[in-house]
Amino acid sequence: MANLPERVTLIEVGPRDGLQNEPEFVPTEKKIEFINQLSTTGLTHIEVTSFVSPKAIPQLADNQEVFKGIRQQSNIHYQALVPNIKGLEQALEVDAKEIAIFTAASEAFNQRNINCSIEESIARCQDVVAQAKQHKLYIRAYISCVLGCPYEGSISPKQVAKVTEALLALGVDEISFGDTIGVGTPRQTLALIEAITPLMPTEHIAMHFHDTYGQAIANVYAALTQGIHRFDSSIAGLGGCPYARGASGNVATEDILYLLHGLQIETGVDIYKIVPIGDAMCKLLGRKNQSKVASALLANM
């Protein structure tokens, strides 16, 4: 355990990635309350929403109202996903300081998701990044399907590295590597990290695991052994991908906290505040809490 990091940063993606695929619209005031509650738990990074077309993601049609309505705390980084220049302009209208752009390591997934090739998506990102830099925004990038694609199958680490280099050339500040359909195993995770760490320092790498095959926590641990100390997570395991059939939710914030605290790795996050917030959102959505840790703790609270 000597190689494990002393502290890990969690990027809570529940309000955006966790809710975007929910069929029933969550009232704007409930989203604002949800984010305000998350802001009291010790989390330092929260992805609030996406400035995407309401036709594409109806659940996030209230993006500006939500971003303007939350009580922002000075010690928390509030981020928003932007798909294009129009999305960036909307983010700037609400004075967002941090944005995320996205592409995929799979040509087929990019075509299904954003109707363009990887090369074309990088070109779109270039325009967004250039303008974002003019406004001195922190720029995060997502790469989807880094361990597998629902249409292409296996994705090689070399392919992910190629996309990584293209994004780094644009000048992004951080890259989140996403196992979008949750098919990856620790061996694949280690191979991916081996391919990307020569390209960028671990301080700028985040891992984003889904738990479709129950491998998310094992993949997190594998990444920890390589010094990775930034992870995306979603409270109660909320989430999925509207363009990846069969993909289940993100790794649950509660589950990863239990792992990290058990390893005596600092997070600054109070798991006992997280659990009831996730449970309340699940009840509002009328769905089961996907976190085994939350279920166990709730039974004893």
C-alpha positions in Angstrom: 0.0 0.0 0.0 3.0 2.3 0.1 2.3 3.4 -3.5 -1.2 4.5 -2.8 -1.9 8.3 -2.7 -2.4 10.0 0.6 -5.4 12.0 -0.6 -7.9 11.6 -3.4 -10.1 14.2 -5.0 -13.6 13.1 -6.1 -15.4 15.0 -8.8 -19.2 14.5 -8.2 -21.0 14.1 -11.5 -24.4 13.1 -10.1 -26.2 16.4 -10.9 -25.2 16.2 -14.6 -24.1 12.7 -15.7 -26.3 11.1 -13.0 -29.5 12.8 -13.9 -29.2 13.3 -17.7 -30.7 10.0 -18.6 -33.6 10.1 -16.2 -36.9 10.0 -18.2 -39.0 12.0 -15.8 -38.0 15.7 -15.5 -36.6 16.6 -12.1 -38.0 20.0 -11.1 -35.4 22.8 -11.2 -35.8 23.6 -7.6 -35.0 20.0 -6.6 -31.9 20.0 -8.7 -30.8 23.2 -7.0 -31.5 21.8 -3.6 -29.6 18.6 -4.5 -26.5 20.6 -5.5 -26.7 22.8 -2.5 -26.8 19.7 -0.2 -23.8 18.2 -2.0 -22.0 21.4 -1.3 -22.2 20.8 2.4 -20.5 17.3 2.4 -16.9 18.2 1.9 -16.9 17.7 -1.9 -14.6 20.2 -3.7 -15.7 19.5 -7.3 -19.3 19.2 -8.5 -20.4 19.0 -12.1 -23.6 21.0 -12.1 -25.2 20.6 -15.6 -24.6 20.6 -19.3 -25.2 23.5 -21.7 -26.6 21.3 -24.3 -29.6 21.5 -26.6 -32.8 20.7 -24.7 -33.8 18.5 -27.7 -30.7 16.4 -27.1 -31.0 16.1 -23.3 -34.4 17.3 -22.1 -33.5 16.7 -18.5 -31.0 19.5 -18.6 -33.1 22.1 -20.4 -33.0 24.2 -17.2 -29.2 24.4 -17.2 -29.0 28.2 -16.8 -31.6 28.4 -14.1 -29.9 25.7 -12.2 -26.4 27.2 -12.5 -27.6 30.6 -11.5 -29.8 29.2 -8.7 -27.2 27.3 -6.7 -25.4 28.7 -3.7 -21.9 28.6 -4.8 -19.2 28.2 -2.2 -15.8 29.7 -2.7 -13.9 26.4 -1.9 -15.9 24.3 -4.4 -15.2 24.0 -8.1 -18.6 24.1 -10.0 -18.2 22.7 -13.5 -20.5 22.5 -16.6 -20.3 20.4 -19.7 -20.3 22.4 -23.0 -20.7 20.6 -26.4 -20.0 23.6 -28.7 -19.6 27.3 -29.0 -23.2 28.0 -28.2 -22.9 26.0 -25.0 -19.8 27.9 -24.1 -21.7 31.2 -24.6 -24.5 30.0 -22.3 -21.9 29.0 -19.7 -20.3 32.4 -19.8 -23.7 34.0 -19.4 -24.0 32.4 -16.0 -20.4 33.2 -15.1 -19.2 29.6 -15.1 -15.5 29.4 -14.3 -14.9 25.8 -15.3 -16.1 23.8 -18.3 -15.7 20.3 -19.7 -15.6 19.4 -23.4 -15.8 15.8 -24.7 -14.9 13.3 -27.4 -14.5 9.6 -27.6 -11.8 7.1 -28.4 -14.3 5.3 -30.7 -15.2 6.5 -34.1 -18.6 4.7 -34.0 -19.5 6.1 -30.6 -18.6 9.6 -31.7 -20.9 9.2 -34.8 -23.8 8.0 -32.6 -23.2 10.5 -29.9 -22.3 13.8 -31.7 -22.6 12.9 -35.4 -19.0 13.4 -36.3 -15.6 11.7 -36.5 -13.0 11.9 -33.7 -11.0 14.3 -35.9 -14.0 16.5 -36.5 -14.8 16.5 -32.7 -11.3 17.6 -31.9 -11.7 20.4 -34.4 -14.9 21.5 -32.6 -13.2 21.3 -29.3 -10.4 23.5 -30.6 -12.8 26.4 -31.2 -14.3 26.0 -27.7 -11.0 25.8 -26.0 -9.6 28.8 -27.9 -12.5 31.0 -26.7 -12.6 29.5 -23.2 -8.9 30.4 -22.8 -9.7 34.0 -23.7 -12.0 34.0 -20.7 -9.4 32.2 -18.5 -11.7 29.2 -17.9 -10.4 25.9 -16.5 -10.9 23.4 -19.2 -11.6 19.7 -18.5 -11.9 17.1 -21.3 -13.7 13.8 -21.3 -12.7 10.9 -23.5 -15.4 8.3 -23.6 -15.2 4.6 -24.3 -11.5 4.3 -23.3 -11.9 0.6 -22.3 -14.5 -0.5 -24.7 -17.3 0.6 -27.1 -20.8 -0.7 -27.5 -20.4 -0.6 -31.3 -16.6 -1.3 -31.9 -15.8 -3.6 -29.0 -12.3 -3.3 -27.6 -10.5 0.0 -27.7 -6.7 -0.1 -27.7 -4.6 2.0 -25.3 -2.8 3.3 -28.3 -6.0 4.7 -29.7 -6.8 6.4 -26.4 -3.2 7.8 -26.3 -3.7 9.3 -29.8 -6.8 11.2 -28.7 -5.1 12.2 -25.5 -2.3 13.8 -27.4 -4.7 15.7 -29.6 -6.5 17.1 -26.6 -3.3 18.0 -24.8 -2.2 19.9 -28.0 -5.3 22.1 -27.6 -4.2 23.1 -24.1 -6.8 21.4 -21.9 -6.1 21.4 -18.2 -7.3 17.9 -17.3 -8.6 14.8 -19.0 -11.1 12.4 -17.6 -10.9 8.9 -19.1 -14.2 7.2 -19.1 -15.2 3.5 -19.2 -18.5 4.6 -20.5 -20.1 1.2 -20.7 -18.4 -0.3 -17.7 -16.8 -3.2 -19.4 -13.2 -2.6 -18.3 -11.2 -4.8 -15.9 -8.2 -3.9 -13.7 -5.8 -5.4 -16.3 -7.2 -3.1 -19.0 -7.1 -0.2 -16.6 -3.5 -0.7 -15.9 -2.6 -1.0 -19.6 -4.5 2.3 -20.3 -2.7 4.1 -17.5 0.7 2.8 -18.7 -0.1 4.3 -22.1 -1.2 7.7 -20.9 1.1 8.6 -18.0 4.1 9.2 -20.3 2.0 11.9 -21.9 0.8 13.8 -18.9 1.3 14.0 -15.1 -1.1 12.1 -12.8 -2.2 15.5 -11.4 -4.1 16.1 -14.6 -5.6 12.6 -15.0 -9.0 11.6 -13.7 -10.7 8.2 -14.1 -14.4 7.8 -14.8 -15.7 4.3 -14.2 -19.1 2.8 -14.8 -20.2 -0.3 -12.9 -22.1 -2.3 -15.5 -20.1 -5.5 -14.9 -19.3 -4.7 -11.2 -15.7 -3.8 -11.9 -15.7 -0.2 -11.0 -14.3 -0.4 -7.5 -11.7 -2.9 -8.7 -10.7 -0.5 -11.4 -10.5 2.3 -9.0 -8.1 0.3 -6.8 -6.0 -0.6 -9.8 -5.7 3.1 -10.7 -4.8 4.0 -7.1 -1.8 1.6 -7.2 -0.5 3.7 -10.2 -0.8 7.0 -8.3 -4.0 8.2 -9.9 -5.8 10.4 -7.3 -8.7 12.0 -9.2 -11.9 10.1 -9.8 -15.3 11.0 -11.1 -18.2 9.5 -9.1 -21.9 9.8 -8.9 -24.0 9.8 -5.7 -26.1 6.6 -5.3 -24.6 5.3 -8.5 -26.9 7.5 -10.6 -26.2 7.7 -14.3 -25.9 5.9 -17.6 -25.3 7.0 -21.1 -28.2 7.7 -23.5 -26.0 6.7 -26.4 -24.6 3.4 -24.9 -27.3 0.8 -24.6 -26.9 -1.3 -21.5 -24.5 1.0 -19.7 -25.3 1.2 -16.0 -24.5 4.0 -13.6 -21.3 5.5 -12.5 -19.3 4.2 -9.6 -21.2 5.3 -6.6 -19.7 8.1 -4.5 -20.6 6.1 -1.4 -18.8 3.0 -2.6 -15.6 4.7 -3.5 -15.6 6.7 -0.3 -15.9 3.5 1.7 -12.9 2.0 -0.2 -10.8 5.1 0.2 -11.5 5.6 3.9 -10.9 1.9 4.5 -7.5 2.4 2.8 -6.9 5.4 5.1 -6.8 7.7 2.1 -8.1 11.2 2.9 -11.0 12.7 0.9 -12.4 15.4 3.0 -15.9 14.1 2.3 -18.3 13.0 5.0 -19.9 9.8 3.8 -22.6 10.1 6.5 -23.8 13.3 4.8 -23.6 11.8 1.4 -25.7 8.7 2.1 -29.0 10.4 2.9 -28.7 12.9 0.1 -28.3 10.1 -2.4 -31.2 8.1 -0.9 -33.5 11.2 -1.0 -32.7 11.7 -4.7 -33.4 8.0 -5.5 -36.8 8.2 -3.7 -37.6 11.3 -5.8 -36.7 9.5 -9.0 -38.6 6.4 -7.9 -35.6 4.1 -8.4 -33.3 1.9 -6.4 -30.1 3.2 -4.8 -27.3 1.4 -6.7 -24.8 1.8 -3.9 -24.3 -1.3 -1.8 -22.5 0.8 0.8 -25.4 3.2 1.1 -27.9 0.4 1.4 -25.8 -1.1 4.3 -25.3 2.2 6.1 -29.0 3.2 5.8 -30.0 -0.1 7.4 -28.0 1.0 10.5 -28.8 4.7 10.6 
